[in-house]
Amino acid sequence: MITEDRYQALDAWIDAHFDEEVRFLQEMVRVPTDTPPGNNAPHAERTAELLQGFGLAAEKHAVPAEEMRAAGLEAITNLIVRRRYGDGGRIVALNAHGDVVPPGEGWTHDPYGAEIKDGKLYGRAAAVSKSDFASFTFAVRALESLQAPLKGAVELHFTYDEEFGGELGPGWLLKNGLTKPDLMIAAGFSYEVVTAHNGCLQMEVTVQGEMAHAAIPDSGTDALQGAVHILNALHALNRDYLGVSSQVEGISHPYLNVGQISGGTNTNVVPGKVVFKLDRRMIPEENPAEVEAAIRSTIAEAAAGFNPPRGGKTLRVEVRRLLLANAMKPLPGNRPLVEAIQKHGSELFGEPIPAVGTPLYTDVRLYVERGIPGVIYGAGPRTVLESHAKRADERLDLEDLRRATKVVARTLLDLLS
C-alpha cells in the first residue's frame, strides 16, 4: 500500500524543480517543428541532449529517407527513453508528439519565443503537446527521486508525426517492434481523461475540366463550377450528419470540412483543373470503409449530374485517400489508468476529472489498435479552444503544468508499485 507521504514527496520534488521544468519546456518550444515541411530531426537532437543532462539516455530512431519522401516530410527522429525497474510489473509508455502546424498569422507573442506573461507560457506547441515533453519527463524524474522499490518499466516516446497521422511516429516504432508497452498515456489536457476519440478520413479530389479563353467560355468546361457543384453536394451531407449521434460522452456527431482548394491559371482563363482536400470526422460507432464508400459515391453522383456546355467535355474526377485514422475505442484494460488519474487529478485540481471522448483524433489509436490500453491525459486547459492550439497565441497555464506533472507522477507510482 502506498502511503500518503510518498505522494507528498513526489509533489514536493516537482515543486522544488518546477523552475527547471519550465526552462526545459521553453527549450522545447524554441526549436521550431513546423509540419509541413516536417524537418523535425533537429528538435529530437535537442531533446535528447537535454534528457541526457538529466541522466535519461534517449535512443534515436531515424525514419528512413525514402519513407519520409513518400509521406511528404523531411526528417523525423523518434526518441525512446527506457527506464527499467524491478522484475515483473508492467511497461507504461508516455507518448507526446513534437510536430505541430506552422504558426500562421495574428500572434502578439513570438511563436517560438516561449515568453511567460501572467503565469502563462506562449508559443507554438506550448500546449499541444510539447508541454507533455516536460510533464512526462519530470514525472519520471520525480518518481525515481523517491528511490522506492518499483516493478516494471517506464518508456518515454517522443515522436514527430501526429500532424500527418502518426504512422511515422508511434506507428513506425510499433511496426518495427521497437516497443510493446502494456499501458500507455498520451499527451492531453488536465481536466479530463480521454478514453475515446473520433476517426478521421482525409481525401484529395481533383476535378478536371477543359481550359478555355474567358472571352469564349463555352468552348471549355469550367472545372471550378464543377468543383462547386460537387462541394455543394458534400457540404449538404453535414445536414444529414446532425441526425447521427455518438453514445460516447464528449463526442457529438460526424462532420465534413473542406479545408483547402486550389486551381486555375489566370483570371482570363476558364479553369481547367481544381483540387480540393476534405476532412471527414468519424464517430467511434461508424465503419470507416462504409464512410469512405459513401463519400466517393456522393462525389461520383455529383460529378455525373454536372452539365458541361454544349460540346464541352464531361468532368473527370479523381479521388485519392490521404489519411485514414481509425477512431479510438476504449479497451477494458485501461481501468487502472483511468482510476489513478481520476483519483489524483480530483485531489490536485480540486474538481472531478471525468472520463470522456474527444472529437479530435490522436496517435493513441495506433497503440489501442494493437491491443495496448491507453488514455489521453497531460498538461493543458479544459478545451482546445482555450489553449489556442492551431491558432495564434497558443498558451499554457503553468499551474496546469505543475499539477498535471504531479498527477502523472502519482499515477506512475500506483501502476509500478
C-alpha positions, 0 to 999 in steps of 0.5 A: 500500500502506498502511503500518503507521504510518498505522494507528498514527496513526489509533489514536493520534488516537482515543486522544488524543480518546477523552475527547471521544468519550465526552462526545459519546456521553453527549450522545447518550444524554441526549436521550431517543428513546423509540419509541413515541411516536417524537418523535425530531426533537429528538435529530437537532437535537442531533446535528447541532449537535454534528457541526457543532462538529466541522466535519461539516455534517449535512443534515436530512431531515424525514419528512413529517407525514402519513407519520409519522401513518400509521406511528404516530410523531411526528417523525423527522429523518434526518441525512446527513453527506457527506464527499467525497474524491478522484475515483473510489473508492467511497461507504461509508455508516455507518448507526446508528439513534437510536430505541430502546424506552422504558426500562421498569422495574428500572434502578439507573442513570438511563436517560438519565443516561449515568453511567460506573461501572467503565469502563462507560457506562449508559443507554438506547441506550448500546449499541444503537446510539447508541454507533455515533453516536460510533464512526462519527463519530470514525472519520471524524474520525480518518481525515481527521486523517491528511490522506492522499490518499483516493478516494471518499466517506464518508456518515454516516446517522443515522436514527430508525426501526429500532424500527418497521422502518426504512422511515422511516429508511434506507428513506425516504432510499433511496426518495427517492434521497437516497443510493446508497452502494456499501458500507455498515456498520451499527451492531453489536457488536465481536466479530463481523461480521454478514453475515446476519440473520433476517426478521421478520413482525409481525401484529395479530389481533383476535378478536371475540366477543359481550359478555355479563353474567358472571352469564349467560355463555352468552348471549355468546361469550367472545372471550378463550377464543377468543383462547386457543384460537387462541394455543394453536394458534400457540404449538404451531407453535414445536414444529414450528419446532425441526425447521427449521434455518438453514445460516447460522452464528449463526442457529438456527431460526424462532420465534413470540412473542406479545408483547402482548394486550389486551381486555375491559371489566370483570371482570363482563363476558364479553369481547367483543373481544381483540387480540393482536400476534405476532412471527414470526422468519424464517430467511434460507432461508424465503419470507416470503409462504409464512410469512405464508400459513401463519400466517393459515391456522393462525389461520383453522383455529383460529378455525373449530374454536372452539365458541361456546355454544349460540346464541352467535355464531361468532368473527370474526377479523381479521388485519392485517400490521404489519411485514414485514422481509425477512431479510438475505442476504449479497451477494458484494460485501461481501468487502472489508468483511468482510476489513478488519474481520476483519483489524483487529478480530483485531489490536485485540481480540486474538481472531478476529472471525468472520463470522456471522448474527444472529437479530435483524433490522436496517435493513441489509436495506433497503440489501442489498435494493437491491443495496448490500453491507453488514455489521453491525459497531460498538461493543458486547459479544459478545451482546445479552444482555450489553449489556442492550439492551431491558432495564434497565441497558443498558451499554457497555464503553468499551474496546469503544468505543475499539477498535471506533472504531479498527477502523472507522477502519482499515477506512475507510482500506483501502476509500478508499485 
